[in-house]
């Protein structure tokens, strides 16, 4: 079972004011049909479509894509905790539209203002009631706030996107990175080992990121590491096949059961908890 647990699809926004907002422009169309082609070609069984930045809280496309193939796709929605009624909107996207996760984005300018603060608690309480995972687009300086949330909401699975963008030039001994590793004391915290090119100073296979993967493995264990491709952005940085094969090629110290957990089993548990690993 291979699960791509972090990727994006969207409809083009030709009038988007910032065409260079991300690696693949929001003015480009990235349809779910293209994702299916890559999944079929590379033997990927399931995928988690994460709401991208541009459509805001209109999660319709990712929700509809997942609803059409619920055994193959799961959708992660976005609601803005800064806006009144975020908890009610989250319940709508989960209960009525079938989304299986929420994305919180303190890394986006302005959105960190409520992260970890009481004003955001209603949406966290809704996530806890709904039994969904919260995906976190965050950086190292958000670790203290996340620790507080992990204490307050121990039943909410927390999935950190892109390894929280570590500073590879500072090394794994960097106090900020060590504080991130210390989140392993909370059993509900997992890390997505994805988006190496956001952190790396080298081309694929991004060897300067590999010590960070191993540090996460040592701290969290394989059962709390989750692979994702970051499709479609990965296509302009290496290739889908390169991202998919990196773990088995370079992390040969992992046992086969550990590799299976990282590459699919952990994501199944987070998003298809009633389906087993098959």
C-alpha positions in Angstrom: 0.0 0.0 0.0 1.5 3.3 -1.2 -0.2 6.5 -0.1 0.8 10.0 -1.3 -0.2 11.9 1.8 0.5 15.4 0.7 -0.4 16.8 -2.7 -2.5 19.4 -4.4 -5.0 19.7 -7.3 -6.8 22.8 -8.3 -8.6 24.6 -11.1 -6.7 27.4 -12.7 -7.2 31.0 -11.4 -6.2 33.0 -14.5 -6.7 36.3 -12.8 -4.7 35.5 -9.7 -2.8 38.6 -8.6 0.4 36.7 -7.8 1.1 34.2 -10.5 4.4 33.3 -8.8 2.8 32.5 -5.5 4.1 28.9 -5.5 6.3 26.7 -7.6 3.5 25.7 -9.9 1.5 28.9 -10.6 -2.1 29.2 -9.5 -2.8 30.4 -13.1 -2.0 26.8 -14.3 -4.7 24.1 -14.2 -3.8 21.0 -12.1 -6.8 18.7 -12.5 -7.3 15.5 -10.6 -7.2 13.6 -13.9 -3.5 14.5 -14.1 -3.0 13.2 -10.6 -4.7 9.9 -11.4 -2.3 9.4 -14.4 0.7 9.8 -12.0 -0.8 7.5 -9.4 -1.6 4.8 -12.0 1.8 5.1 -13.7 3.7 4.8 -10.4 1.5 2.3 -8.5 0.3 4.8 -5.9 -2.8 3.3 -4.3 -4.3 6.3 -2.4 -3.7 10.0 -2.1 -4.6 12.9 0.2 -5.5 16.1 -1.6 -4.7 19.1 0.5 -6.5 22.4 -0.1 -4.0 24.7 -1.8 -3.5 28.4 -0.9 -5.4 30.1 -3.6 -9.1 29.2 -3.4 -9.2 30.2 0.3 -12.1 28.5 2.1 -13.8 27.2 -1.1 -12.8 23.6 -0.7 -15.3 22.4 -3.3 -12.8 21.0 -5.8 -10.8 18.9 -3.4 -14.0 17.8 -1.6 -15.7 16.8 -4.9 -12.6 14.9 -6.1 -12.4 12.9 -2.9 -16.1 12.3 -2.8 -16.0 10.8 -6.3 -13.3 8.2 -5.2 -13.6 7.9 -1.4 -11.6 4.7 -1.3 -8.7 6.2 -3.2 -8.7 9.9 -2.3 -9.2 11.8 0.9 -9.6 15.6 1.1 -8.0 18.0 3.7 -10.0 21.3 3.8 -9.0 24.8 5.0 -11.0 27.2 7.2 -9.6 30.4 8.6 -9.6 30.4 12.4 -9.5 34.2 12.4 -13.0 34.4 11.0 -16.1 34.0 13.2 -17.9 30.7 12.7 -14.8 28.8 11.6 -16.0 25.8 13.7 -19.3 25.7 11.9 -17.7 25.9 8.5 -15.4 23.1 9.4 -18.3 20.9 10.4 -19.9 21.7 7.1 -16.9 20.6 5.1 -16.5 17.4 7.1 -20.0 16.3 7.9 -21.7 17.4 4.6 -18.8 17.4 2.1 -16.8 14.5 3.4 -13.4 16.1 4.1 -11.2 14.0 6.4 -8.7 16.6 7.6 -8.2 20.3 8.3 -5.2 22.4 7.4 -4.1 25.2 9.7 -1.5 27.6 8.2 0.5 29.8 10.7 3.2 30.0 8.1 1.0 32.2 5.9 1.5 35.9 6.7 -1.2 37.1 9.0 -2.6 33.7 9.8 -0.3 33.1 12.8 -2.1 35.7 14.8 -4.6 33.2 16.3 -2.4 30.1 16.3 -2.3 28.6 19.7 -4.6 31.3 21.2 -8.0 31.0 22.7 -9.7 32.7 19.8 -8.8 29.6 17.7 -10.0 27.0 20.2 -13.5 26.6 18.8 -12.1 25.2 15.5 -9.8 22.9 17.4 -12.6 21.7 19.5 -14.6 21.0 16.4 -11.7 19.0 14.9 -11.5 17.0 18.1 -15.3 16.3 18.1 -15.1 15.3 14.4 -12.1 13.0 14.9 -10.1 14.4 12.1 -6.4 15.1 11.7 -5.0 18.7 11.6 -2.3 19.4 9.0 0.1 22.2 10.0 1.8 24.5 7.6 4.3 25.9 10.1 7.9 26.7 10.9 10.2 26.3 13.8 9.0 29.5 15.6 5.5 28.0 15.8 6.7 25.0 17.9 5.9 26.5 21.3 2.3 27.3 20.3 1.9 23.8 18.8 3.1 22.2 22.1 0.4 24.1 23.9 -2.2 22.9 21.5 -1.0 19.3 21.8 -1.4 19.6 25.6 -4.9 21.1 25.3 -6.2 18.8 22.5 -4.5 15.4 23.1 -7.0 13.5 21.0 -6.3 15.5 17.8 -3.8 13.9 15.4 -1.3 16.6 14.4 0.6 16.3 11.1 3.4 18.7 10.5 3.8 19.6 6.8 7.2 19.6 5.1 9.2 18.9 8.3 8.4 22.4 9.4 11.0 23.8 7.0 14.2 23.1 9.0 17.3 25.3 8.5 19.7 22.7 7.0 22.6 25.1 7.3 22.2 25.1 11.1 22.4 21.3 11.3 20.3 18.9 13.4 21.9 20.2 16.6 20.2 23.6 16.1 18.2 24.4 19.3 15.1 25.3 17.2 15.2 21.9 15.5 15.8 20.1 18.8 12.7 21.8 20.1 10.8 20.5 17.1 12.1 17.0 17.8 11.0 17.4 21.4 7.4 17.4 20.2 7.8 13.6 19.9 6.8 13.5 23.5 3.2 14.0 22.3 2.0 10.7 20.8 -0.5 12.4 18.5 2.2 14.4 16.6 3.5 13.1 13.3 5.8 14.6 10.7 5.4 14.6 6.9 8.8 13.9 5.3 8.1 15.9 2.2 9.2 19.0 0.3 12.9 18.5 0.7 13.6 21.1 -2.0 12.1 23.8 0.2 14.9 23.3 2.7 17.8 21.9 0.7 20.8 23.8 -0.7 21.4 20.9 -3.1 19.7 19.3 -6.1 18.0 16.0 -5.8 18.6 13.7 -3.9 19.0 16.6 -1.4 21.6 14.9 0.6 21.8 17.7 3.1 18.2 16.9 4.2 18.9 13.2 4.9 20.3 13.8 8.4 17.0 15.5 9.3 15.0 12.5 8.2 17.1 10.3 10.3 16.8 12.6 13.3 13.0 12.5 12.9 13.2 8.7 12.6 15.2 8.5 15.8 12.9 10.8 17.7 9.4 9.9 16.4 9.9 6.4 15.1 8.7 5.2 11.7 5.1 5.0 12.9 4.9 8.8 13.0 6.6 9.7 9.7 4.4 10.2 6.6 5.5 10.4 3.0 4.0 12.9 0.6 5.2 14.0 -2.9 4.0 17.7 -2.8 2.6 17.1 -6.3 2.5 19.1 -8.6 5.4 21.2 -7.3 7.7 18.2 -7.2 7.4 17.9 -10.9 9.5 21.1 -11.4 12.1 20.1 -8.8 13.0 16.5 -9.5 10.3 14.1 -10.7 7.5 12.2 -9.2 9.5 8.9 -9.5 12.5 10.5 -7.8 10.4 11.6 -4.8 8.7 8.3 -4.6 11.8 6.2 -4.7 14.1 8.3 -2.5 13.2 6.6 0.8 13.8 3.0 -0.4 17.0 4.0 -2.2 18.7 6.1 0.5 17.2 5.0 3.8 18.2 1.3 3.6 18.5 1.1 7.3 14.8 1.0 7.7 13.1 -2.4 8.2 10.5 -3.3 5.5 7.7 -2.8 8.0 9.0 0.6 8.9 9.2 1.6 5.2 5.7 0.3 4.6 4.5 2.5 7.5 6.2 5.7 6.2 5.1 5.1 2.6 1.5 4.3 3.3 0.4 2.6 6.5 0.5 5.7 8.6 -1.5 7.7 6.2 -4.1 5.0 6.0 -4.5 5.1 9.7 -4.9 8.9 9.7 -7.4 9.2 6.8 -9.0 5.7 6.3 -8.9 4.4 9.8 -11.7 1.9 9.2 -10.3 0.4 6.0 -7.2 -1.3 7.3 -4.0 -1.3 5.3 -5.3 -3.1 2.3 
